[in-house]
Amino acid sequence: MRVAVIRFPGTNGDLDVAHVLNRVVGLRADVVWHEKFEGEGYDAVVIPGGFSYGDWLRAGAIASRSPALKEIREMASDGKPILGICNGFQILVESGLLPGALLPNDPPRFMARWVRVKVLNTKTPFTAMYNDGEVASMPIAHGEGRYYIDDPISVNAVFTYHGENPNGSINSIAGVASGDGNVVGLMPHPERASEDALVPRGHGKGGLKLWLSLKESLSRGW
């Protein structure tokens, strides 16, 4: 089972994601430059966090025009798991693979902190091993993470912020999925909450189940 981790100019979470997939979870992950990405031979895709193209225009807007997104759209239409983390979430929204928009934080400043998120939907390849309503700790690090959509009831929310809404997202939404659940975007960083060495005391490895869910889903032929 092979997972492609897509690298754009300005991506900074690619090696972290590849490390967790390869060495913690036991999947095969390749970091692939976006201009060279071809979906054939890969079972899933992760678009990691960072500042693709320096977040010019809007965060994720330029990267969403990369030819890599054509490959990713084809994989998504085939039902393969696609995950966007932070800037990757922004790219998926800008490309139209996920609904809504990601706006500057309210209050308007970059924020980096640990937050708690509640799992609302366990019927995705990235949440299958969580329990409904489970609360997990993960860190955020973003300046444009405020999720907005005109009709929040219509969106397939996967994660919501629990206890505090750090960036002003509508309905405290922290992550959403496509209608059939195989495309997921979230603002917190699960790769930074998957090993004891990275997690402050009392937070727990709240991101590990996301990667274990992907491994289990792929093994079952998602």
WOBEL-V965955 format. One record per pair of residues at least 12 apart in sequence whose ideal C-beta (glycine too) atoms are under 7 Angstrom apart, sorted by the first residue. I is the first residue (numbers start at 0). GAP is how many residues later the second one is. If there is no record, write none. Layout:
BEGIN
i;gap
I;GAP
I;GAP
END
This chain:
BEGIN
i;gap
0;26
0;27
0;42
0;217
1;26
1;28
1;39
1;40
1;41
2;18
2;24
2;25
2;26
2;39
2;40
2;41
2;43
3;26
3;28
3;33
3;38
3;41
4;12
4;13
4;24
4;25
4;26
4;27
4;41
4;43
5;26
5;28
5;31
5;39
5;41
5;62
6;24
6;25
6;26
6;27
7;26
7;44
7;45
7;55
7;58
8;43
8;44
9;40
9;41
9;42
9;43
9;44
10;37
10;39
10;41
11;37
11;38
12;35
12;36
12;37
12;72
12;176
12;178
13;17
13;34
14;16
15;175
15;176
16;29
16;31
16;174
17;13
19;171
19;174
19;191
20;190
23;170
23;171
24;186
24;187
24;190
25;189
26;188
33;32
33;34
34;32
36;31
36;34
37;33
38;32
38;33
38;35
38;36
42;37
42;175
43;36
43;37
43;170
43;174
44;27
44;30
44;37
45;37
45;39
46;37
46;41
46;44
46;45
47;37
47;40
48;36
48;37
48;38
48;39
48;140
49;37
50;36
51;35
51;39
57;36
58;28
58;31
58;43
58;85
59;27
59;30
59;31
59;33
59;34
60;33
62;28
63;27
63;30
63;31
68;26
72;24
75;21
75;106
75;107
78;101
78;103
79;102
80;44
80;45
80;101
80;133
80;136
80;141
81;100
81;101
82;43
82;101
83;101
84;101
84;104
85;55
85;56
85;101
85;103
87;97
88;13
88;96
88;97
88;98
89;12
89;54
91;91
91;93
92;92
96;81
96;86
97;78
97;80
97;85
97;87
98;50
98;56
99;47
99;48
99;49
99;55
99;76
100;47
101;42
101;43
101;44
101;45
102;41
102;43
102;45
103;39
103;40
103;42
104;38
104;39
104;40
104;41
104;62
104;63
105;40
105;61
105;62
109;33
110;29
110;31
110;55
110;56
111;27
111;28
111;29
112;26
112;27
112;53
113;23
113;25
113;86
113;89
114;23
114;25
114;46
114;49
114;51
114;73
115;19
115;21
115;46
115;47
116;19
116;21
116;42
116;43
116;44
116;45
116;57
116;71
117;15
117;17
117;41
117;42
117;44
118;13
118;14
118;15
118;17
118;40
119;37
119;38
119;39
119;40
120;35
120;36
120;37
120;56
122;58
123;34
123;53
123;57
123;60
124;57
124;88
124;89
124;92
124;97
125;58
125;84
125;87
125;88
126;31
126;83
126;86
127;85
127;88
127;89
128;80
128;83
128;84
128;87
129;79
134;27
135;70
136;56
136;66
136;67
136;69
137;50
137;51
137;52
137;55
137;68
137;69
138;49
138;50
138;53
138;54
139;26
139;47
139;48
140;48
141;45
144;22
144;42
145;21
145;22
145;23
146;22
146;23
146;26
147;22
148;21
151;18
151;19
151;21
154;21
155;20
155;21
155;22
155;23
156;16
156;19
157;17
157;18
157;19
157;26
157;28
158;15
158;16
158;27
159;12
159;13
159;14
160;13
173;12
173;13
173;14
174;12
189;17
189;20
189;21
190;16
191;15
192;12
192;13
192;14
193;13
193;14
193;17
END
